[in-house]
Amino acid sequence: MAKDNDSTNPRPVVRFLTDKTIEKIVSEAREILCRLGVEINNDEILSMLHDHGATVDRKKSLVLFKDGIIDRALKTTPRSFKLYDVLGNQTHDFSGYGVHFTPGSAALNILDGVTQQIRKPVTADYVKYAMIVSQLRNIASQSTAFIPADVHERISDSYRLYLSLLYCEKPVVTGAFTIEAVGVMKELQLAVRGSEEKLAQQPLTVFSCCPTSPLKWSDVTSQNVVDCARASIPVEFISMPLSGFMAPVTLIGTLIQHTAETLSGIVISQLVNPGAPILYGGSPAIFDIRYETTPMGAIGTQMIDCAYNEVGKYLGMPTQAYISLSDAKQLDAQAGLESSMGATLAALAGINNISGPGMLDFESCQSLEKLVLDNEICGMVLRLVEGIQPKEDFPSLPRFEELLAEKHLLISEHTQKYLKEELCLPGPVIDRANRTRWQEEGGLTLLERANREIDKLMGSYVPSRLSGSVQADLRKIMLREAHACGMTNLPDISI
Amino acid sequence: MKGSDMGILEDISSALQRGNGKDVGKLVEEALAGRREPKEILDNGLIAGMNVIGQKYKDHEIFLPEVLLAAKAMYAGMDILKPLFLSGKMPTLGRVVIGTVQGDIHDIGKNLVCIMLRGAGFEVIDLGKDVAPKKFVDTAVNEGARVIGMSALLTTTMPVMKNVVELLKKDGLQSKIKTIIGGAPVSDEFARHIGADAYGYDSMQAVERIKRFFSEA
């Protein structure tokens, strides 16, 4: 029998759109950009677009795009890029169908692990979060997951990045709340990388930049796009159309709007710096007319995410989505099902940067307990997309001869070689004991197991290997910013 | 692999924990050449290593294949020691009769328990599957075994376990021969209900329970 170990089975993929539909969506989006235009509340960008041939109505801050500048932007947008940790090791390759998970970001609240009540997070919560993320093997990057409330709001964005860079080596998905903050956050990154060139060669962060639906850019977010592009800091565009409210009710209609809003951001970025790295991202949602909410766990929301990722791929860009998260208020079955469904669909669709783990309550609340559960979901999903590949399975006769002779294959060489990569064994947050063993080991609930895992991770944390002098530089920058907004010192970091 | 004479028992234990039978064999030879007593090598090297493995498995630090590899490495050491004991028989932690009960031919779990028991240093008389109650009891009496282990997968064969317990009771053997049951449909509660002395929810727990029988004796 011939050996067949070289054959590779297809990676499992989910698709919602045909190429023809995508072409129609893109064509409609371009028509909207050129005929209805986009409101951009930023004079510098209006001038730049005008200089490149767009029609600009300064009174209305309205820009009518031209096919030529859209085509140019699409040509210069990188098809892929990589991310590197604080030590300069490559951690991400945003290309093809490769997927990476990152925690949901910028929550206003944290679900307290002890009281299970929401509260405003503080520095100690953030440090604990960074220490945990540093050890979650299925979560490839940090995000600035929530906003510490014990610093002045003017530095609450850069302060998150500062803590992340100190306590976790993984790259950071982040964002700025003001125009000035991008400068500070760039300075923090330069302290780590050493030079502008090095930072451009080895990106350390991805900045989320959000247009406002429908078809608008604020001064701050559009300027953030410009400043990141100038420094070759990767940007993920987070267009947020709401089906049936601030966007057409149909998923295709929402996709057309998402495409138009995202393309407008891409044009700005590429005109500033052709080749600046971007992720074709978003956080659209259906609008729940019963509760006036924007459910991230809704199947419609997740379908839009997967579908705009197909548009991004069609245009040749790496992609991102806020998808593996839940609208539940606590760590319950809804939290698990919505996050799992989203993570599974996102990975099957090949969304390159999947945002969401840890997040509850419409992107407003991070839960460390959910984060460690989601880490297990991500592990299962990462295994799923590896698909089924032959691993010394052909010819099979020798294996079965061994099985019949030995009565089991528990310690066969084949088992030892492939056990860990073939069978995905989650950590203790996922209960797989038989009932008696589960009872004897305390009969722990999911929340209790998650809490126990967090305690274990806090005990096994290894401090970042970022050099002491760089850490000192980071502190100096942050302290200067804290002083500038009237704080005498930074919060005590001891946990 | 290099073991000083003083630490050689620890080296044997470590090699066993790594599942390296080759190293275990070499180190046992080395320990014997250094005038270590076979019993000392067995207790403080091989069995000590298996005890560590058992605990690590319980604590989810290692998984079944690692346990079995360690057990295999233990046999490599035991094969060398066996001829050196006076009777030519290896001292064991005890003798256990085990089988799948009458009417049931599902023996995967039972086989796993056999592997684990042998790895832990027990002598196991495996009666196989479809074993009649009388055969369990007769074998235990004739072989001087102090434990009978019974396995079942079918709810329809579970009552056979009770028959074995009652047979022991009838013959006045219940205090001398302990019973342990296992298998998917049985439970701690069922064990108590039929008067069995213990229930093991998995192979490692079965070993623990059986060890407890011997330490209580």
Interface residues (C-beta under 8 A of the other chain):
Chain A: K407 H408 L410 I411 T415 Q416 L419 L425 P428 N434 R435 T436 R437 E440
Chain B: H60 F63 L64 P65 L68 L69 K72 I108 N111 L112 I115 S187 D188 Y199 Y201 D202 Q205
